[in-house]
């Protein structure tokens, strides 16, 4: 599977629609003329269409990502701008941003793996060792993103890909934000997945690297115990209320085999006050791993 679609199931939507077949054939021809050879059926998601392809000049496996009709083109431009600034093994590299078949298209390295939320759904809690390995890849990617002046804004299991060898890739920078860039959302609208939003973002503050850290802490909590750190919510409003006002449940109360280092690190990263969280993702990882570090 590859980055950037809302439905990251890895299974193309089956269809017998002749019009769709014709469109796919036209896309293949346009890709060929643009220097790419499609290698499989398109993967259609809620906001985009991704074509697996080979770059003819290099033989490199890539993904051609275009927006689905009716979606905001600014999101694709934002993702291109962000990826152009980041060179890191835990972030899929941008190869080109060009027009293919009349549509602006991102060309990025193909990520061979599956979304973390599918891994969690299939395997259940991953255990401390495997969970920390995922956090390690996320931390490396997010610290690199933050060093480039970018906040991801949508850290969630749907935006982390896991390769067959355990490699971790953080994806989908369509709602990311940098210090000099304007938000891509309308006034008053939240960007990101509600269950992973930091309280300060819910209240309207500018997102920061520590907002991403909060989302990563919820991801780690789910990897360790298979559940959200707050009481389950039956509505978005209820979920946001918990983020703002409810204390998280310590992971060692759910699974007593988990040590105090993991528990304390997650609770600190989930502090309602971003100033009391860790100064970096690396510091969060060290604390969760039981590595002694100097106070922030």
N, C-alpha and C positions, 0 to 999 in steps of 0.2 A: 504494500500500500504506500501512499505518498502523501506529502503534505498538502493542506490547503482546502480540502472539501469539508462540508459540514457532515456528510455521511462518510465516515472513514472505514466502512465495513470491508473494503477491499473487493467487494463483489459488484460488478457492474449491474445496473438495472436491466433485467431481461426485457426485451421488447421484440415484437414482430411487426412493428410499424414501418412500412416501406419508406415513409418520409424520413424517419430516423436513420434508416439504413443509407438512404441517399445523402443525408447530411453528413454521416460518418465517412462515406466515400469521398465527399467533397473536402472534408477536413483532412483526410489522408493525403489527397492530392495537393492541397495547399501547404501542408506540412512538408511534403517532399520538395516542393518548389522553394520552400524557405530553408531547406537544408537539413530536414529531419525525416526519419522514417518511423512511422507509428508501429508499435510492436504489440499492441493489444487493443481491446475495445475501450472506449472512454469510460471513465469512472465519474458518474454524475452525482453531485451532492446538492445540498440546499442552496449554496451560494456560488458554486463553481463547477466547471467541467475540466477534468484532468485527463490528458492523453499520455500514456507511457510511450516513450519514443527513444530512438537512438540518434545522436548527433552525427550526421554523415561524415563530417570532416575529421572527427576524433574517435568515433565509435563509443563515445560515452553514453551511458544510460541516463536519460533526463526525463523530466515531467514537464509537459506543456500545460500551463494552467491559465484558463480564461474564465471570466465571470459568466455565470448563467444570466440569461436575459432578465432585465429588470433590476439588477443589482448595481450598487453604487460603484462606479469606476474608480472613485477616489480610493477605495479600499485596496484595489490592486496596485495603484500607483504608490500608496503608502508602503505596501509590502515590498515593492521593488526598491524604494528608497532605503528602507531599513536593511534589507539583505545586501545591498550594495556596500554598506558600511561595515559589515561583519564578516570576518574570515576566521571561522572556528570549526573544528571537526564535529562539534555537537549541534551545529546549525547547518541546514542544507544550503549549499552555496548557490548564489544567483549566477547563471551563465549568460543570460541575455534578457532584454525586455523589448519585444518587437511585435509588429503586427503580423498575425497569421490568419488567413481566411477573413480578413477585414476586422479582426478583433485584437485589441491589445492583449499580449500573452506573456506571462512570466515563463522563463525557461530556467528550471532549477535542477540540481542534482536529484536523481531518483533516490528515495529513501525506501530501502527494501526491508519491510518489517510490518508491524501492526500497531495500532494505537494502544496506549497504555490502558485505556478503559476496557478494551476488549480482553487484554491479558488479565486484568483484575477480575472481570466477569467470569472468565474461564477458569482461572486458577485459584480465585479467592485470595485471602491475605497471603502476602509473598514471603513473610518472615523478615527478621531484622537484617540479615546479610544481603538478601536480594533487594530489599527496599532501600537500604543505604547505597547500594550500587546504582540504583536508579536516581536517587537524590544526588549522587556524585556527578552523574552526567548532566542533570538539570542545573546543578550549582555551577558547573564549569560554563555551560552555555549562557546562563542568565548573568553571571558576573561579566562575561565577555560582552553581552548585550548592553549591560549597564555601563560598562567602561566606554562604550561607543555613544553614550548619552541617550540610550533608548530604554523605555519601560515597555515590557511586553503587553501587560494589561489583561491578558487572558490565560494565565497559567492554570491548566487543568489537565486531567488525564487524556482528554480528547486531543490535546495539542502536544503530546509527547509520544514519539514513535519509538518502539523497541525492536531492534534488529534481531535476526536469528542468533547472533553471537552476543546478544545482550547490549549492543551499542545503543546509546540514547541520543535521540535527536529532537530538539525543541522546534516546533513548527508553528505556522500560521501567525504572521505578524501583521495581519490586516487591520487590527485595531490598536496596534502599538503606537507609542507616542514618544517624540523626542522633545527636548526643551524648546527648540525653535519651530516646531511644527504645530499646526492647529489640529484640534480634534476632528475626527471624521464623523462623529455622531452629532445628531441634532441637539440643540440646547435642551438640557433637562433629561437627556436619555443616558442611561448607563451603558458603558461598553464593557463587554466581558461576560463570563458565565456567573450568574448570581451566587451560586453556592461557593464560589471561590473568591468573591470580591472582599477586599479589606474594608473594615468599617469606615475609615476616613474617605475612601472612594465613594462608598454609599452615601456619605454625608456631603459629597460634592467637592472634596479637596482634590488637588492635582495628584495623580498617581506618582509614586516614587519607586525606586528599587525595593524598598521595604514593603510596598504593596504587593509586588511580585513574590516576595519572600512569604508573605501571609498565604497566598494561594499555594505556594509550594509546600507549606506546612500542612495544609489541608490534604494535599495529594499524599504526602508522606503518611499522615494519619490513616487515610483510606487504605494505603498499601499495607500498613502494619496490622490493622484490625478489621478492615473491610467495611468500615462505616464512617460517616460524617462525624466530626467531633461535637456536633450539637444535636439536640433533639430533632427528630425528623419533622420536616415542615410539609404542610399540605397545600401551600400556596407560595408564590414568590414573596409576597409581603411578609409572610410568616418566616421564611428563610432569611430575609433581610433583617427582620427584627432580631432573630437569634444572633446574626453576625454583629449587630450593634450592642446587644444587651445581655446575652447569655454567656456564661463562662463555659469554655470547652471542657469536655469530659477527658480526663487524663488517660492516655492509652494503657497505662498499667492497671487501671481499674477495669478495663475491658479484657486485657490479657496480662495477668500477673507475671508472666515470664519475661515481659519486656522490662528492661532495666530503667533506673532513674535518669540516666543520661538522655535516652530517647524521649522519655516523658517530659523532662524539664526543658529540653531543647524545643520541642513542639509547642509547649505552653508559652515559652518566651516568644517564639516566632508568631504566635497567635495573639500576642498582647494587643488589646484594643488601642493602645498608644504606640504608634510606629516608632517613636523615639526610644522605646524600651526593647525593641526587637534587635536582632543582630546587625552589626555594621555591614555585613556582606553575606552572600550565600555561602562562601567558603567557611566563614565563621559559624554559620548555622550547621553546616555539614560536620565541622570539627566537633562541635558540642554534641550533636546527635551521635557521633561516633565515639564519644567519650574522651576526646582529645582535649587536654587542658590548654586553654588559651588565656591571654591577658584580658582583663575586663575591658569592655568597649569604652 
